[in-house]
Structures are given as structure tokens and as C-alpha cells.
Amino acid sequence: DTRGARGAGRRFTMASTSSAATVRADLIRWCERVESRDRREAPPTPTLWNREKIGKDVALARELHLAGGAVRKRVTHAPSPSGDAVAVIPGHAWEVSFHVVAYAVRPDAVDAPREGEGETGETDETDARVPSRARLILSTRADVGGGCGAPHRLILDDRSDGEQESSNTAEAAGPTRRERRRPLPSRDDETDARTSPSSPATTTTSAAVYPGQLCVRGLELALASMAIGERCVVRVQPTYAYLHPRARPPPRGVDVEDDIWLDVESVRASARATRIRIDATRTRTDGARGRTGDDEDGDPQGPPPVVHKTVTREGEGWESPRPPFEIVLELVGRACAPGGTNAEEGPNASVFAPRTRVRCVSGDGTLPAPLSAAVDTMRVGERSSVWCEPGAYLEDVVVCGRRVPAAGVAAGVEFELALESMVHVRDVFGDGVVFKRREKEGAGEFPADCPVHDCTCRAHFSVRVLPSSGFISGFSTHETNDTAGKVVYDTRALAPGGGHPLEFQLGCGTLPEALETSFRLAVPGEVARVILNDATHPRHGYVGEDQPGASAVFAALAELAKETCPKQTVALEFVAELVGFDRPVNWHRASLSAMLDEARKLKDEGNELLAGGKLALARSKYEKTVRNLEGLRGLDPAEHEAVYHLRRKTTLNLAAALQRSGEHADAIARLEKLLDEDPDDAKALWRRSVSFLATHEHARARSDLSRCAEIDPSTAEEVRAQLRRVDQREIEGVARERAVAERALG
């Protein structure tokens, strides 16, 4: 009996072992299938219009309360009160500097029990001790794990504003695919892990880990409730760590389901720092060189680095640099040293880029992406301190010919910036064909004092033909070579009286579009240099012999084509000065009579353009007039009648311009708006019948013509002739359709 019982026990043990192995293999396969799926997007949360409005700081405190046991904190050192001083607790949008020692703990290796904490989140004494089987991930303390000694920085955010970028946001990291988990350990591995001694100080990960990867949501909530100088042990469960919807990817060797234990000390806080947004595409072009897609191991790149800016002296004006503005700035680059804020000279200073004056174009790659993004938020005369978080991206960053040292890669870098000046350079149409550079400042503010609307302008300009070997992007090609081409036209030399400015009307095609649009973006007295990269551009260049300087430019281009290769690109350079302009009527403050006079003037200009065959310009004039008249409100019956008659005439002319351009659908839409107001408008019915005839709607064309003859009997003869034309067109159309059908069907 005993031997039989032992044999049955062995058979049961073997069966249990094989069954457990099968279940474990199935579990691994199921986990792999689940991890390979795309992460589901959270459903949108409806927001009531009358919801309770709460402050940002209250929202952070509420989120910490709702987290409950998922974020558990215990104070291990409280700041000692001094007199009547009150402990400073940072609020929303504050920048907090802190030291952190981070550990990762498997869920089954936590010494302290998970259950039993109260509703207020209070924990017992055991929760203040890091579990013995915790794995050290990172330390910023010099006395623990060989940390760099420099505190990390974080800007608190309650996430109620829906920002895409944050200190622990990963939306910019790429597709929403789950992070790859490490494989489940085998039973032998678990046995070895139980028998082998380990301690938080000795068990570390092999890959480099940086503090930004540890800025999980639970850490933000804990810092928002810590006073400056306070030290705490924080235990963050996966839902507020790497399973949080906006969490960064976990470091190597850390599972998304691990608990994160943090030994945190809040060092200082500031309410003046702001977070700089960095476009991911700019990071790939002028940031860390060579990292345009995946890293060396084939993993996708993480989100853009975190950059904070603190303004130490405010600038002037309201404009900030943007590509392709030319800027001059002074900078000093240093690695963050232990002990707090650095000075340029001192025992803690670690300057790797000495004080240098830099001249560059915004976005051209001279400055690394984090620094360039910060400069693009500054104003002239502003001084700022820019902090870049530590990370591997700093290894390839070059500033003023100097690389970031290893200390800066591990602790972060800080730049002192001073924006001295900037030159306005614009890609006028955004297609890289026309560039405008301000050479001399004018009198006024952009764009309030610019002739944006159609009006009479007075200006001087000269034209120079510039041969080039390829596409010109900017002004560096011609800045040092003023003799590259000769001036072929100059209003100062050719105008009667030795320099009277040229007077012209904007929006009438008097000047090339490149030059006219540049004048619209100038203030009186401003001198600008405009580069047209393609002298024969069909839209931005000279399009007719009647434009000032056109004959001279065409002759110079023909002569240059004989001397060089015909396919060589030729550019035009305009030196333009806006002398002044007649300010158009302010449609928000002027009297009705002044506005009607302005509308009649625009309509008459459109009539001249329509008679000259310039359909696009005429249409633009008519559309502006109709739009202005339709925006008038608060009119009495007499004023409404005057406005309606002018708007009706302009709309009929606009319909004629559209019909001559072949845009009959738009013409019909415009005319139907008139007929909705006055169904007995004979002229509108006639114009609509023309468009119906052009679109082969013969029955509707006959109906409009018949109605037109009923309303205005004086048009009966013209209506009969038009009806015969409609019948002829319909017969011809039927014959064409029959011929096509016979050819198709035999």
C-alpha cells in the first residue's frame, strides 16, 4: 500500500508539473499576443458647460486624493521651521528641483502589504522602507549609487488644459503601440532570484537611465504636495507609473507592471520657469545629428527633450524670431554642477561653451533644436536661462564648435542667452520662391501700419538680374557680392523730376506679385531687399509688358540667356522702399458715406480690370467689395437700400467675371443669393440663364429667360434670340450624344 501510494504521488507530481508547464507556455503566448496589439484610445470625456471651475492647484490636490493607494507617500524628513516662516509648497506650473533615488520592484517582491491603508493614504512604518528585493534604477545623489549630484527639474502640470507636451508625455514618441515587456522569467530563474542575495545598491540596470525617464505621474503628484526641503519615500503603482496613458516608455530592464519606489527630496521651486515646446521634425533636422529615425538598437526615438526657460530680463516689442529671421545672440553654455545654480566663474562652474556672440538664421541648424526652440520664444533685449534635461541626445549636440561634456549628458546643461538683435526675413508666400529681408527700419508697427488692404501707394524700387547656379534660399549668396548683376531698372533714375516716387494702386497688377506683396508687409520708410528665385515665375514675376521695368528685365533675361546656359536659373533682386500710402477707409469706424465711396472706388477698379481681361484681379476686387458691404449692420431703411443697390451691381459684375473664367457653379451661387432677396431681379435671372446654358441645364435656362421677359417686357426680343440659341445648343448636344452612343454600341 505504501509503495502504491508513493507511485501515485509521483505520477500526480509529474502530471502537475507538465500541466503547469503547458499553462505557463499558453500564458506567455497570450501575453505576447496582447502586447502586440495597438493600445486603445481612451474615449472622449464629455465636459459640461456649467461644470465647477476649480483652480489648477486644487486640481492637482484632487487628483492626488483620487489616486488613493496608487500613490503612497511617507515623510522621512520635514524641514525645520524658522520663526514665523511658512513652508513653501509649489503649485501648478511651478518648476521644482529635486533629488531622486528610484527603484523598481516586481509586484510579487513587495515586502509591505498592499492592503490596509486608510482612505487618507496614510501608511504604516514599513512602507517607508524600500523592499529588500528592489532594483536600483537611477540616483541623482552623489552618495547613493554614484549619482551625478545635480538635482533634476520638473514643471508641475494638472493636465486639465489638454497640452500635448509635458515632462512625462509621450504623444510625440510615435505610434500608439504598447511597450515591449521583458519575457516572463522561467521557474529556474525565479528560483535563482530567490536564492541569490541582492540589495538596492548592488542590483542595477545595464543601460543608461536618465532622470526624465523617471518623471512618472505619481512623482508629479507627490512633488505637488511636498514642501521645499522635505524628503519622502513614494511608492507608485503601475497605474500612475508606466501604465499611465501619458507615461514615457520605461527604461531598459523595467517592466510596465513594476512598482516604482522613489526617495525624493524637494530642493527648491520657482514660479518663473516655462516649458518650451519642441517640434519633433526640428529635433531630427538640427538637433542630435544622425538620429533621424530609430536608434542604434532599432527602437523608435522617444519624445522630444524637456526644455525650461527662465526670463531674467524682459525684452522689448512683441515679435519673436522665426525661420528664416537672422538673429544675433550671446550665449554661455555650462554643465549643471552639484549644489545649485551655477555662476560663470566659481568652484562649481563647468563652462564648456564660453561667452560667444552667434550670428545665424533661425532654424538653419546652427543651434541645436532645444536651444533654437528657446530662442524662438525670446524678444529683442531679453536675457534668459535655458535648462535642457539630461539625456543621450546631448552626446551629439554641438554648440559653438564644442560638444557637451559627459557631466552635462548625465546632469543636464544650462545656457545663458541674450538676444541682441534680429532682422526680419520672410518667406513671403511660403513656397521658397520669394524672400524679403528688412534692410532699414521704418516708422510704425507691423502689421498695424502696413498697407495690407488695397490702397494708393508711393514707392521706389530697383531691379537687378542675378545669375545663379541653382536654387537660392535666402540672402547669403549675394550679401558679399553686390556686383553679381547690374541694375536694369530704377525708379529714382528713370522717374521724371529726378526721383519722384512711383504711385500705383495695390491689387491692380501694376507691379509683379512678389514686389507688391512685399510692399503690403512693409511700414512707411522701410527699405527691404526682395529676392525672386525664379525670374520667369508665372505667378510671382513679371507677367506683362505694361508693368514698370518689365521691358528692361525681359531684355536683360534674353541677353543673359545668350551668354549662359538657357536652363540656368536666374533670380531677380528688388531693393524696395515704401515712401508712403493713403490709408484706406476703416470699415469699423468710418461713416457710411465714406464706406460707400470706398466700395464704389473698388468696384470701378474691378470694372477696369475686367475690361482689360484681368479676370482674377477683377474678381478679387469684387469679392472684397461684396464682403465689406455684407458686413454692415445697424442700418436704417434708406441706408439699407443704398447698400443693397451697390452690392447688387457689384455681385452682378462678379458673376460676369466668374462666367468669363468658366466658374459657372460659383456664379450661380452668387446670383441665387441675389434672387433670394429679390426673385424679380431680371438681370440676375438673365445672368443665371447664361450659366445654366453653359452647364447644359436647358430647361432651367428657358425658365429663367421666360421669367425675365415677363418681368421686363423690353427684353422680349433679346429673350427670343437667347431661347433660339438654347434650342440650338440642345439639338447639337442631343446629336453629339447620339453619335457617341452609335460609336460605342455599333
Secondary structure in CASP SS format (residue, H / E / C, confidence):
PFRMAT SS
TARGET T0000
AUTHOR 0000-0000-0000
METHOD secondary structure of the structure
MODEL  1
D C 1.00
T H 1.00
R H 1.00
G H 1.00
A H 1.00
R H 1.00
G H 1.00
A H 1.00
G H 1.00
R H 1.00
R H 1.00
F H 1.00
T H 1.00
M H 1.00
A H 1.00
S H 1.00
T H 1.00
S H 1.00
S H 1.00
A H 1.00
A H 1.00
T H 1.00
V H 1.00
R H 1.00
A H 1.00
D H 1.00
L H 1.00
I H 1.00
R H 1.00
W H 1.00
C H 1.00
E H 1.00
R H 1.00
V H 1.00
E H 1.00
S C 1.00
R C 1.00
D E 1.00
R C 1.00
R C 1.00
E C 1.00
A C 1.00
P C 1.00
P C 1.00
T C 1.00
P C 1.00
T C 1.00
L C 1.00
W C 1.00
N C 1.00
R C 1.00
E C 1.00
K C 1.00
I C 1.00
G C 1.00
K H 1.00
D H 1.00
V H 1.00
A H 1.00
L H 1.00
A H 1.00
R H 1.00
E H 1.00
L H 1.00
H H 1.00
L H 1.00
A H 1.00
G H 1.00
G H 1.00
A H 1.00
V E 1.00
R E 1.00
K E 1.00
R E 1.00
V E 1.00
T E 1.00
H E 1.00
A C 1.00
P C 1.00
S C 1.00
P C 1.00
S C 1.00
G C 1.00
D C 1.00
A C 1.00
V C 1.00
A C 1.00
V C 1.00
I C 1.00
P C 1.00
G C 1.00
H C 1.00
A C 1.00
W C 1.00
E E 1.00
V E 1.00
S E 1.00
F E 1.00
H E 1.00
V E 1.00
V E 1.00
A E 1.00
Y E 1.00
A E 1.00
V E 1.00
R C 1.00
P H 1.00
D H 1.00
A H 1.00
V C 1.00
D C 1.00
A C 1.00
P C 1.00
R C 1.00
E C 1.00
G C 1.00
E C 1.00
G C 1.00
E C 1.00
T C 1.00
G C 1.00
E C 1.00
T C 1.00
D C 1.00
E H 1.00
T H 1.00
D H 1.00
A H 1.00
R C 1.00
V C 1.00
P C 1.00
S C 1.00
R C 1.00
A C 1.00
R E 1.00
L E 1.00
I E 1.00
L E 1.00
S E 1.00
T C 1.00
R C 1.00
A C 1.00
D C 1.00
V C 1.00
G C 1.00
G C 1.00
G C 1.00
C C 1.00
G C 1.00
A C 1.00
P C 1.00
H E 1.00
R E 1.00
L E 1.00
I E 1.00
L C 1.00
D C 1.00
D C 1.00
R C 1.00
S C 1.00
D C 1.00
G C 1.00
E C 1.00
Q C 1.00
E C 1.00
S C 1.00
S C 1.00
N C 1.00
T C 1.00
A C 1.00
E H 1.00
A H 1.00
A H 1.00
G C 1.00
P C 1.00
T C 1.00
R E 1.00
R C 1.00
E C 1.00
R C 1.00
R C 1.00
R C 1.00
P C 1.00
L C 1.00
P C 1.00
S C 1.00
R H 1.00
D H 1.00
D H 1.00
E H 1.00
T H 1.00
D H 1.00
A H 1.00
R H 1.00
T H 1.00
S C 1.00
P C 1.00
S C 1.00
S C 1.00
P C 1.00
A C 1.00
T C 1.00
T C 1.00
T E 1.00
T C 1.00
S C 1.00
A C 1.00
A C 1.00
V C 1.00
Y C 1.00
P H 1.00
G H 1.00
Q H 1.00
L H 1.00
C C 1.00
V C 1.00
R H 1.00
G H 1.00
L H 1.00
E H 1.00
L H 1.00
A H 1.00
L H 1.00
A C 1.00
S C 1.00
M C 1.00
A C 1.00
I C 1.00
G C 1.00
E C 1.00
R E 1.00
C E 1.00
V E 1.00
V E 1.00
R E 1.00
V E 1.00
Q C 1.00
P H 1.00
T H 1.00
Y H 1.00
A C 1.00
Y C 1.00
L C 1.00
H C 1.00
P C 1.00
R C 1.00
A C 1.00
R C 1.00
P C 1.00
P C 1.00
P C 1.00
R C 1.00
G C 1.00
V C 1.00
D C 1.00
V C 1.00
E C 1.00
D C 1.00
D E 1.00
I E 1.00
W E 1.00
L E 1.00
D E 1.00
V E 1.00
E E 1.00
S E 1.00
V E 1.00
R E 1.00
A E 1.00
S E 1.00
A C 1.00
R C 1.00
A E 1.00
T E 1.00
R E 1.00
I E 1.00
R C 1.00
I C 1.00
D C 1.00
A H 1.00
T H 1.00
R H 1.00
T H 1.00
R H 1.00
T H 1.00
D H 1.00
G C 1.00
A C 1.00
R C 1.00
G C 1.00
R C 1.00
T C 1.00
G C 1.00
D E 1.00
D C 1.00
E C 1.00
D C 1.00
G C 1.00
D C 1.00
P E 1.00
Q C 1.00
G C 1.00
P C 1.00
P C 1.00
P C 1.00
V C 1.00
V E 1.00
H E 1.00
K E 1.00
T E 1.00
V E 1.00
T E 1.00
R E 1.00
E C 1.00
G C 1.00
E E 1.00
G C 1.00
W C 1.00
E C 1.00
S C 1.00
P C 1.00
R C 1.00
P C 1.00
P C 1.00
F C 1.00
E E 1.00
I E 1.00
V E 1.00
L E 1.00
E E 1.00
L E 1.00
V E 1.00
G E 1.00
R E 1.00
A E 1.00
C C 1.00
A C 1.00
P C 1.00
G C 1.00
G C 1.00
T C 1.00
N C 1.00
A C 1.00
E C 1.00
E C 1.00
G C 1.00
P C 1.00
N C 1.00
A C 1.00
S C 1.00
V E 1.00
F E 1.00
A E 1.00
P E 1.00
R E 1.00
T E 1.00
R E 1.00
V E 1.00
R E 1.00
C E 1.00
V E 1.00
S C 1.00
G C 1.00
D C 1.00
G C 1.00
T C 1.00
L C 1.00
P C 1.00
A H 1.00
P H 1.00
L H 1.00
S H 1.00
A H 1.00
A H 1.00
V H 1.00
D C 1.00
T C 1.00
M C 1.00
R C 1.00
V E 1.00
G C 1.00
E C 1.00
R E 1.00
S E 1.00
S E 1.00
V E 1.00
W E 1.00
C E 1.00
E C 1.00
P C 1.00
G C 1.00
A H 1.00
Y H 1.00
L H 1.00
E H 1.00
D H 1.00
V C 1.00
V E 1.00
V E 1.00
C C 1.00
G C 1.00
R E 1.00
R E 1.00
V C 1.00
P C 1.00
A H 1.00
A H 1.00
G H 1.00
V H 1.00
A H 1.00
A H 1.00
G C 1.00
V E 1.00
E E 1.00
F E 1.00
E E 1.00
L E 1.00
A E 1.00
L E 1.00
E E 1.00
S E 1.00
M E 1.00
V E 1.00
H C 1.00
V E 1.00
R E 1.00
D E 1.00
V C 1.00
F C 1.00
G C 1.00
D C 1.00
G C 1.00
V C 1.00
V E 1.00
F E 1.00
K E 1.00
R E 1.00
R E 1.00
E E 1.00
K E 1.00
E C 1.00
G C 1.00
A C 1.00
G C 1.00
E C 1.00
F C 1.00
P C 1.00
A C 1.00
D C 1.00
C C 1.00
P C 1.00
V C 1.00
H C 1.00
D C 1.00
C C 1.00
T E 1.00
C E 1.00
R E 1.00
A E 1.00
H E 1.00
F E 1.00
S E 1.00
V E 1.00
R E 1.00
V E 1.00
L E 1.00
P E 1.00
S C 1.00
S C 1.00
G C 1.00
F C 1.00
I C 1.00
S C 1.00
G C 1.00
F C 1.00
S C 1.00
T C 1.00
H C 1.00
E C 1.00
T C 1.00
N C 1.00
D C 1.00
T C 1.00
A C 1.00
G C 1.00
K C 1.00
V E 1.00
V E 1.00
Y E 1.00
D E 1.00
T H 1.00
R H 1.00
A H 1.00
L H 1.00
A C 1.00
P H 1.00
G H 1.00
G H 1.00
G H 1.00
H C 1.00
P C 1.00
L E 1.00
E E 1.00
F E 1.00
Q E 1.00
L C 1.00
G C 1.00
C C 1.00
G C 1.00
T C 1.00
L C 1.00
P C 1.00
E H 1.00
A H 1.00
L H 1.00
E H 1.00
T H 1.00
S H 1.00
F H 1.00
R H 1.00
L C 1.00
A C 1.00
V C 1.00
P C 1.00
G C 1.00
E C 1.00
V E 1.00
A E 1.00
R E 1.00
V E 1.00
I E 1.00
L E 1.00
N C 1.00
D C 1.00
A C 1.00
T C 1.00
H C 1.00
P C 1.00
R C 1.00
H C 1.00
G C 1.00
Y C 1.00
V C 1.00
G C 1.00
E C 1.00
D C 1.00
Q C 1.00
P C 1.00
G C 1.00
A H 1.00
S H 1.00
A H 1.00
V H 1.00
F H 1.00
A H 1.00
A H 1.00
L H 1.00
A H 1.00
E H 1.00
L H 1.00
A H 1.00
K H 1.00
E H 1.00
T C 1.00
C C 1.00
P C 1.00
K C 1.00
Q C 1.00
T C 1.00
V E 1.00
A E 1.00
L E 1.00
E E 1.00
F E 1.00
V E 1.00
A E 1.00
E E 1.00
L E 1.00
V E 1.00
G E 1.00
F E 1.00
D C 1.00
R C 1.00
P C 1.00
V C 1.00
N C 1.00
W C 1.00
H C 1.00
R C 1.00
A C 1.00
S C 1.00
L H 1.00
S H 1.00
A H 1.00
M H 1.00
L H 1.00
D H 1.00
E H 1.00
A H 1.00
R H 1.00
K H 1.00
L H 1.00
K H 1.00
D H 1.00
E H 1.00
G H 1.00
N H 1.00
E H 1.00
L H 1.00
L H 1.00
A H 1.00
G C 1.00
G C 1.00
K C 1.00
L H 1.00
A H 1.00
L H 1.00
A H 1.00
R H 1.00
S H 1.00
K H 1.00
Y H 1.00
E H 1.00
K H 1.00
T H 1.00
V H 1.00
R H 1.00
N H 1.00
L H 1.00
E H 1.00
G C 1.00
L C 1.00
R C 1.00
G C 1.00
L C 1.00
D C 1.00
P H 1.00
A H 1.00
E H 1.00
H H 1.00
E H 1.00
A H 1.00
V H 1.00
Y H 1.00
H H 1.00
L H 1.00
R H 1.00
R H 1.00
K H 1.00
T H 1.00
T H 1.00
L H 1.00
N H 1.00
L H 1.00
A H 1.00
A H 1.00
A H 1.00
L H 1.00
Q H 1.00
R H 1.00
S C 1.00
G C 1.00
E C 1.00
H H 1.00
A H 1.00
D H 1.00
A H 1.00
I H 1.00
A H 1.00
R H 1.00
L H 1.00
E H 1.00
K H 1.00
L H 1.00
L H 1.00
D H 1.00
E H 1.00
D C 1.00
P C 1.00
D C 1.00
D C 1.00
A H 1.00
K H 1.00
A H 1.00
L H 1.00
W H 1.00
R H 1.00
R H 1.00
S H 1.00
V H 1.00
S H 1.00
F H 1.00
L H 1.00
A H 1.00
T C 1.00
H C 1.00
E C 1.00
H H 1.00
A H 1.00
R H 1.00
A H 1.00
R H 1.00
S H 1.00
D H 1.00
L H 1.00
S H 1.00
R H 1.00
C H 1.00
A H 1.00
E H 1.00
I H 1.00
D C 1.00
P H 1.00
S H 1.00
T H 1.00
A H 1.00
E H 1.00
E H 1.00
V H 1.00
R H 1.00
A H 1.00
Q H 1.00
L H 1.00
R H 1.00
R H 1.00
V H 1.00
D H 1.00
Q H 1.00
R H 1.00
E H 1.00
I H 1.00
E H 1.00
G H 1.00
V H 1.00
A H 1.00
R H 1.00
E H 1.00
R H 1.00
A H 1.00
V H 1.00
A H 1.00
E H 1.00
R H 1.00
A H 1.00
L H 1.00
G C 1.00
END
